[in-house]
Amino acid sequence: MLLFLIGALRAIVEMLGLALLGLAAMSVLAGSRRHDNVIYRLFELVTRAPRRLVATCLPASTPPVVSGVLCFVVLFVIWMGLALWRLTLA
């Protein structure tokens, strides 16, 4: 049961990381009109909670790009930690 929960958490973290990468790609591709793009708004909605959580740990003057990159790094570390935990249990 614990292995399943770790796998499910890992899948959620992986989905959030990929959504952050998609958000960055759409930001580059769509440019200033990105807020009109439906896919960009979907990625923004999905990643809003982790980005806000990371942004609360940073100073208010931090640009959104930095908080987005830091959010991706945090998600990657969590994903790797869950993978290592799963390996130790198996």
Residue pairs with C-beta under 8 A, 6 or more apart in sequence:
2 89
3 86
3 89
3 90
6 82
6 85
6 86
6 89
7 86
9 82
10 79
10 82
10 83
10 86
13 75
13 78
13 79
13 82
14 79
15 46
16 46
16 47
16 50
16 75
17 72
17 75
17 76
17 79
19 43
19 46
19 47
20 43
20 47
20 50
20 51
20 68
20 71
20 72
20 75
21 72
22 39
22 43
23 40
23 43
23 44
23 47
23 68
24 68
26 34
26 37
26 39
26 40
26 43
27 34
27 40
30 36
30 37
30 40
34 40
35 41
47 71
50 71
50 74
50 75
51 64
51 67
51 68
51 71
53 71
54 67
54 70
54 71
54 74
55 62
55 64
55 67
58 66
58 67
58 70
